Amino acid sequence: MFAQIIKGKASDEAGLRKQNQKWVEELKPGSSGFLGSTGGIATDGTFVTIARFESEEAARKNSDRPEQGEWWKETEQYLEPGSTFVDSTEVDEFLGGGSNDAGFVQVMQGSVSDKEKAKEMGQQMEPMLRENRPDVLGGMVVWHPGGSEFTQVMYFKSEAEARERESASDNSGPPEEFGKLFSNMTYIDLKEPELI
C-alpha cells in the first residue's frame, strides 16, 4: 500500500468541502489504484487528508493526470500557504484497517525512539485493543520515510463512545514501556470525517 498525507490550515472550510465533493464526483471515477481516503477539518482549522493507493506507481499515475493538477490548483486557494506532503510505502494496518463507518477519526502524529520495538509491541497489543476498546473500528500507522516519525489514524464509532471508553480503559491501556517509546505527539480530531 502507498499513502500520501496532506496537511495544512484551512482558509475557507466551505471551499475545501466543495473541492472534496468535486473530486469524488469528477475525478475519483478516473483514478486507478485508489483505495480510499480519510480527511477532514479540525475545530482549529487544521486540514488533513490521508489518501491510500494500491502502489506508488498508481498514485503517481493519478497525480500526473492534468485534471488532478487543475483540481489541486483550485483547492490550494482554500488553504493557507505552507501545506505539507508525506509519501510513504510503509503502512501498517490494525483491526482490519480504516473504516468508512466511523463517526469520529483521530489522527496522531509524533516520533518513536525505537521503531521496530514500537511495531512489535503494537502487534502484540492488538488482541487487547480488540477486547477492551469495541469503540475502535480499526486503524493504520503511516511511517514517514527516512526516520522515526509517523502518522496514526484511528477510526471510532463515535466521539462520545471514544471518550467514554478512553476514560474507562485508563487502567487497562498500553503498558508504560510502550508509552515511553513515543514523543512529540500531536492530535487532530476529525469530528466530521470525510471518508471516501
FENWO-V319201 format. One record per residue. N is the residue number from 1. PHI is phi in degrees with one decimal (NA if undefined). PSI is psi in whole degrees, 0 to 359 (none if undefined). D_LAST is the distance of its C-alpha to the last C-alpha in Angstrom with 2 decimals. Layout:
{{N | PHI | PSI | D_LAST} {N | PHI | PSI | D_LAST}}
//
This chain:
{{1 | NA | 149 | 16.29} {2 | -123.0 | 136 | 15.89} {3 | -127.2 | 143 | 14.02} {4 | -123.2 | 129 | 14.32} {5 | -109.2 | 124 | 14.58} {6 | -114.5 | 128 | 15.16} {7 | -135.2 | 137 | 17.14} {8 | -164.4 | 195 | 19.25} {9 | -122.7 | 128 | 20.71} {10 | -73.7 | 133 | 19.63} {11 | -103.6 | 342 | 22.55} {12 | -148.8 | 96 | 20.85} {13 | -64.8 | 320 | 17.95} {14 | -63.2 | 321 | 17.83} {15 | -64.7 | 319 | 17.78} {16 | -63.8 | 317 | 14.84} {17 | -64.8 | 323 | 12.75} {18 | -64.0 | 318 | 14.21} {19 | -66.2 | 323 | 13.32} {20 | -61.5 | 315 | 9.60} {21 | -64.6 | 322 | 9.94} {22 | -62.4 | 318 | 12.29} {23 | -63.0 | 316 | 10.18} {24 | -60.2 | 316 | 7.70} {25 | -78.8 | 322 | 11.05} {26 | -107.2 | 327 | 13.39} {27 | -103.8 | 327 | 12.31} {28 | -55.4 | 317 | 9.40} {29 | -56.4 | 333 | 12.02} {30 | -99.8 | 7 | 14.42} {31 | -90.7 | 123 | 12.69} {32 | -93.1 | 138 | 14.43} {33 | 75.3 | 10 | 13.57} {34 | -77.8 | 127 | 9.93} {35 | -99.2 | 333 | 8.64} {36 | 150.9 | 171 | 5.23} {37 | -147.4 | 154 | 5.16} {38 | -127.7 | 130 | 6.57} {39 | -161.1 | 184 | 8.69} {40 | 156.8 | 184 | 11.11} {41 | -126.5 | 124 | 14.81} {42 | -76.4 | 169 | 17.52} {43 | -63.7 | 336 | 20.66} {44 | -88.9 | 6 | 22.63} {45 | 90.9 | 359 | 20.44} {46 | -67.0 | 128 | 18.98} {47 | -108.0 | 134 | 15.70} {48 | -145.0 | 142 | 13.65} {49 | -138.2 | 134 | 10.58} {50 | -117.0 | 109 | 10.38} {51 | -101.2 | 137 | 9.08} {52 | -117.7 | 137 | 10.16} {53 | -130.0 | 159 | 12.24} {54 | -61.1 | 325 | 14.90} {55 | -157.0 | 166 | 17.59} {56 | -63.0 | 323 | 18.89} {57 | -60.9 | 317 | 20.27} {58 | -64.5 | 320 | 17.03} {59 | -64.5 | 318 | 15.65} {60 | -64.5 | 320 | 19.00} {61 | -60.7 | 320 | 18.98} {62 | -66.8 | 316 | 15.77} {63 | -64.1 | 330 | 17.33} {64 | -79.7 | 352 | 20.56} {65 | -67.1 | 132 | 19.44} {66 | -55.7 | 320 | 21.41} {67 | -65.9 | 331 | 18.73} {68 | -68.7 | 317 | 16.44} {69 | -62.2 | 318 | 19.52} {70 | -65.3 | 319 | 20.23} {71 | -62.7 | 316 | 16.80} {72 | -66.2 | 323 | 17.18} {73 | -61.1 | 320 | 20.77} {74 | -66.7 | 318 | 19.80} {75 | -65.0 | 322 | 17.25} {76 | -57.4 | 332 | 20.01} {77 | -68.8 | 345 | 22.22} {78 | -99.5 | 7 | 20.14} {79 | -121.4 | 147 | 20.52} {80 | -70.2 | 153 | 23.82} {81 | -59.1 | 148 | 25.33} {82 | 104.7 | 20 | 24.79} {83 | -62.0 | 148 | 21.11} {84 | -114.0 | 152 | 20.91} {85 | -128.2 | 135 | 19.12} {86 | -128.9 | 125 | 19.26} {87 | -109.1 | 136 | 18.75} {88 | -147.0 | 141 | 19.30} {89 | -103.4 | 3 | 19.95} {90 | -110.8 | 97 | 20.84} {91 | -126.9 | 122 | 18.05} {92 | -106.4 | 125 | 19.24} {93 | -100.0 | 151 | 17.19} {94 | -138.5 | 151 | 18.85} {95 | 51.3 | 37 | 18.77} {96 | 90.4 | 359 | 16.39} {97 | 88.5 | 200 | 13.83} {98 | -67.4 | 162 | 10.54} {99 | -141.2 | 126 | 9.63} {100 | -77.4 | 0 | 7.01} {101 | -89.3 | 358 | 10.46} {102 | -68.2 | 139 | 11.35} {103 | -99.6 | 351 | 13.14} {104 | -153.2 | 136 | 14.10} {105 | -130.0 | 135 | 13.23} {106 | -116.4 | 127 | 16.11} {107 | -106.5 | 121 | 16.20} {108 | -115.0 | 134 | 19.72} {109 | -126.7 | 144 | 21.46} {110 | -179.3 | 203 | 25.01} {111 | -141.3 | 161 | 27.40} {112 | -124.0 | 149 | 29.36} {113 | -81.8 | 334 | 33.04} {114 | -142.3 | 96 | 32.74} {115 | -60.9 | 312 | 29.47} {116 | -64.7 | 322 | 30.69} {117 | -66.8 | 320 | 32.09} {118 | -62.5 | 319 | 28.91} {119 | -65.1 | 316 | 26.95} {120 | -64.4 | 313 | 29.73} {121 | -67.2 | 325 | 30.04} {122 | -60.6 | 317 | 26.32} {123 | -65.3 | 320 | 26.47} {124 | -66.2 | 329 | 29.65} {125 | -87.7 | 354 | 28.24} {126 | -57.5 | 316 | 25.21} {127 | -60.6 | 323 | 27.38} {128 | -65.8 | 319 | 28.59} {129 | -63.4 | 318 | 25.13} {130 | -61.5 | 321 | 24.23} {131 | -77.5 | 317 | 27.50} {132 | -89.3 | 341 | 27.72} {133 | -127.6 | 73 | 24.20} {134 | -65.9 | 347 | 22.74} {135 | -75.0 | 343 | 20.46} {136 | -86.9 | 118 | 18.52} {137 | -84.6 | 336 | 15.80} {138 | 160.3 | 185 | 15.41} {139 | 179.9 | 180 | 14.96} {140 | -155.3 | 156 | 15.61} {141 | -120.9 | 123 | 18.12} {142 | -102.8 | 116 | 17.84} {143 | -87.7 | 124 | 21.47} {144 | -72.5 | 142 | 22.42} {145 | -64.4 | 146 | 24.85} {146 | 72.7 | 25 | 28.56} {147 | -179.5 | 203 | 28.97} {148 | -109.0 | 7 | 28.20} {149 | -79.8 | 152 | 25.32} {150 | -150.3 | 164 | 21.97} {151 | -127.8 | 122 | 18.67} {152 | -109.8 | 135 | 17.77} {153 | -119.8 | 122 | 14.59} {154 | -117.8 | 135 | 15.36} {155 | -108.2 | 125 | 13.39} {156 | -119.2 | 155 | 15.73} {157 | -60.8 | 313 | 16.31} {158 | -157.0 | 160 | 17.58} {159 | -67.4 | 319 | 19.29} {160 | -58.7 | 314 | 22.61} {161 | -68.9 | 323 | 22.63} {162 | -62.3 | 316 | 21.61} {163 | -66.8 | 320 | 24.53} {164 | -63.7 | 313 | 26.87} {165 | -68.4 | 325 | 26.27} {166 | -60.6 | 316 | 26.49} {167 | -67.8 | 318 | 29.93} {168 | -69.0 | 333 | 31.06} {169 | -100.1 | 16 | 30.29} {170 | -54.6 | 322 | 32.10} {171 | -83.2 | 347 | 34.90} {172 | -119.8 | 25 | 32.81} {173 | -79.3 | 193 | 30.35} {174 | -61.6 | 147 | 30.27} {175 | -58.8 | 151 | 33.78} {176 | -57.9 | 323 | 35.36} {177 | -59.2 | 322 | 35.69} {178 | -67.5 | 315 | 31.91} {179 | -61.5 | 328 | 31.44} {180 | -69.1 | 345 | 34.12} {181 | -74.8 | 342 | 32.15} {182 | -104.7 | 146 | 29.68} {183 | -150.9 | 168 | 30.44} {184 | 55.1 | 40 | 29.17} {185 | -78.6 | 136 | 26.30} {186 | -129.3 | 152 | 24.05} {187 | -127.2 | 134 | 21.42} {188 | -121.2 | 113 | 18.49} {189 | -95.0 | 121 | 17.53} {190 | -102.9 | 97 | 14.28} {191 | -76.8 | 337 | 15.55} {192 | -128.9 | 71 | 12.80} {193 | -64.8 | 143 | 9.62} {194 | -102.9 | 108 | 6.58} {195 | -112.5 | 121 | 3.80} {196 | -118.0 | none | 0.00}}
//
